[in-house]
């Protein structure tokens, strides 16, 4: 069980994320914008480097080869970018949630994010699913998310924040996210082998930047007393809601994939790729979408809870599916 959790990402890095939040609580002055360490600025430049190497690892031949199974791709991307946001939006309307609440904005931000790459692919492999399709969908989801996520967020933030400038945000995303991805993608044929050879070092760099973003975001939030009105029980309730969201989407994907008659391997791919959300993309895009650093830590809280719960729940389900295939 512990080996399985380690494979899907619930490992030392996850514990470091928790430690980063604890450190931000006790030493918030180290992670604020006026700190002598300039950690927020380092994290901002680190985001550009992350996306450059992400583009460098994208192989155009593999992407072309994955285009054939369009029905599978359509279901997964619809779940990621339509089902999730609509479910959260309907829940907000049904329960009369304040649309200006940072936690609700965080929940909707989670819903608008692309799927995660690593844990989706690993879980599909463990469960015995269609691995090439999982790699294709996880990769293409990250690219689509550069455009779709800010568009979804603009529909929410423009109503709750009169200062939100969608044009400026899109321009900043193009410069800090899209441009590095495109440059990396164009250089794939020449330097793609380098990225593949040093993928472990690049993953460590990605994780370091994520830790910096989490530490600085929560430092600003703690320094600005953004969590002053949140009790432990409210955060626990938020965790229960995030777990319910995971199982709801997982259940819908199970029903739809059976309804249209997908084979077992494709159904598994739909289940695990269509129910995941990316902490990496959420943290780095959050730096651009939420320029107010005090708010960002609170906004990231639903995503971090969902990230942990999707790894725990998904790994257990993947392990059982894999055992059934063997038996």
N, C-alpha and C positions, 0 to 999 in steps of 0.2 A: 504493500500500500504506500509506504513512504517513498519507494523508488518511483512509483507511478506519479505521485504528487510532485516529486522532483522533476520528472520529465516534462510535465505540463506547465511548470513555472512556479509552483508553490514551494519555493526553496529558500536559499539564503537571501536572494534578492528581495523576496517578499518580506522577510524579517527585517531587512535593511530599510524597506519602505516604512514599516512600523516604527523603527528606530529613528528615522528621519523626522517623523511627526512628533515623537517624544522629544527629540532634540530641539525642534522648532518651538515646542511648548516652553521648555526651560531656558532656551537661549534665542529668543526671537530677534534680538538685536543683531545677531550675526548674519541673518538672511534677508534683512530689509534693504531697500534700495540705497539708503544712505550709509550702509555698512562699509567699513574700510576694505572688506574682502571683495566687494563688487561681484558677489555670487550671482545675482539676477542677470547681470550683463554677460557673464560667462555662459550661463544657461541659454541666453538668447542666441548667442553665436553658435553654441553647441547644437541648437535646433537645426540651423542651416546645414551643418556638417552631417547630422543624422540623415536628413532627407537627401543630401547629395549621395551618400553611400547607399541609401535605399534605392535610388535610381540606378546606381552603378551595378546593383545586384539583379536588376530586372533584365531577364533574357528575352529578347523579342521573338526568338524562334519558339521558345516554350509557351509564350503568351499566344502566339498564332495557333499552335497545336491544340490549345485548350478551348478554342472558340466553338468547336463543333456541338457540344452538348448544351445547346442554348436554353432548353427547357429547365435544366438543372440550375444554370447560372441565373436565369430570370427569377426563379423561386428564392434563391439565396439572397440576391441583391434586393429583391422586393421586401424580404423579411428585414434585412439590415437597414434599409433607408425609407421604407414605407410603414411596415407593420409596427416596428418599435416606436417611432414618433407618434403614430396615430393612437396606439394604446395609451401612451403616457398623456397625450393631449386629451383623450376621452376621459381618463381617470381624473385629470385636473378639472374638467368641466363637471363631471359627475359629483365630485366631492367639494366643489367650490374652492379649490386651492388658490391662494393668492399668487397670481402670475409674476409678481415682483419678488417673491421669496427666493433667496439665493439657492436654497436646497431644491426647490421645484425647478428652477432654471438649470441646476446641476443635473437633475433627473432627466430633463428634456435634452440636455447636452449629451448625456450618456446615450440616449435613444437615437440621436442624430449621428453618432460616430460610426466609422467603418468597423468591419470585423477585424479581430486580431489575426496575425499571421501564424506565429509559432505554435501557440497552444491549440489552435484549430487544426492545424496540419498534424500535430502530434496525436491529438485525440482521435482524429479520423483514422490514422495509422493503427493505433491501439485497438480501435473497435472493428477494424477490417473494412473500412470504407474505400471510396474512390480517391486515392491519394493525389493523382495528377489534377483532378477536378478541384480538390481542396486547395492545392497550391495556387491554381489559376484564380479561383474565386477570392481567396484571401489577398492575393496580390492586386487584383483588379479593384477590389473593394477599397483598398488604401488610396488608389488613384482617384476613384470616383468621389471618395470622401472629401478630397481637397476642394471640390466644387459644391457638393450637396450639403455637407455639414454646415458651412457658413450661410447657405441659403435658408436652411431650416432655422438656424439660430437667428437670422435677421428677422424672421416672422415673429419671434418671441421678444427679442431684445429691443426692437424698434418701438414696440408698444409699452415696454416696461422702463425703457431708458431713452429719453428724448435726445440724448447726446450720441446715441449709437449711429455711426456712419458706415453703412454697409459697403459703400464704394471704397472708402479708405481701408476698411478691413480686407476686402477682396484684393486690393492692390498690394497690401502688406503681405497677404497670404501668397500672392503670385511671386513676390520677391523673395520671401523667406522659405517658402515651401515648394511651390510649383517649379520655379526656375532651377533650384538645386536638383530636383528630381529629374527634370528634362535634361540638364547638363550631364548628370550621372548616367541616365539612360543612353544618351548619345555616345558616351564614352565606354559603354558596356563591352563592345567588341574588343576594344584595346586593353581595358583595365579590369574587365569583369572577372578574369582569372585571379587577379590580385585580391579583389573583394571576397571571392570564394575561399581563397587560401587563408585569408586573415579574418574569417567570419567570426571566430571566437573573440578576437581582440575588438572587432567592431561591435559585437554584442555587448561586451563589457563597457565600451565607450557609451553606447546607447543607454545602458542601465545607469551609468554615472550621471549622465545628463538628466535622466528622469528623476533620480534621487535629488539632484540639485533643484529641479523645478518643484518637486514636492516639498522639499525643505524650505525654499524661499517663499513659496506660495502660502504654506501654513504659517511661516514666520510672520508674514505680513498680516494674515488673518488673526493670529493670536495677538499681535501687537495692536491691531485695530479693534480688538475685543469682538470680533465677528461671531465667535462661538459663545458669547456671554449668555445668550438666551436659549441655548440648546442644552437639554439635560441628557444624561446617559440613556434614559429610557426612550427619548425621542430618536436618538441615533440608533438604538437597538431596533426600534420600530421601522426606521428607514431600512435597516438591514433585512428585516422580514419582508418589506415591500420589494426590495431588490431581488430577493430570492424568489418571491412570487412571480415577478416579472420574467425571470429566467425560465421558470417552469411553464408559465403561460405561453411564451413564445415557443419553447421546446415542444409543447403539446400541439400548438397550431401547426408547426412544421411537420410533426409526425402525422397529423390528420391529412394535411394537404399532399404530402409526398405519397401517402398510401392511396389517396383519392385519385391521383393522376397515374398511378401504377408504376412508380419508379422501382427499380430493382433494389435489393438490400444494400449494395455498396453505395448507390446514389442516395438512398434514403439516409444513410449514416452521414454522408457528406452534407446533406441539407440540414440535418439536426445540429451538427456541431459547428458548421460555418455560419448558419443562419441565426444562431443564438448567442454568438460571442461579440464582445465589444473590446476595442483596443485601448489599453491604458497608455501605451506609447503615443499613439496619435492624439488621444485625449489630452495628455499632459503638454505635448509640444504645440498643438493647435490652440490649446487654452491660453498659452502665453500671448497669442496674437488676438484671439477673439475676446479675451477679457483683459484689457489693458490695465484695469484697476487691480493691482496685486493683492489688495486686502480682500477682495471678493473671490479671487481665484481659488484659494484654499478651500472655502466652503463649497464652491461649485464642483471641485474635484472629489468631494467626499462621497457622493452617490456612486461615482465611477469606481473609486477604490474599493468600496464595499462590494459592488457588483463583480469587479475583477476577481476578488478573493473567492466569492461564492460561486462564480462560474467555473473556477478552477477546481474547487472542492467537489461540487455537484457533478460537473462534467467528467472529471477523472473517474469517479465512482461508476457512472453510467457507462463510460467508454470501456472500463475494465470488465464490467459484466457482459457487455456486448461482445468483447473479444473472447471471453471465456465460452460463450455460447457458440461462437464460430468454431472454436477448437473442438468443443464437445460434439 
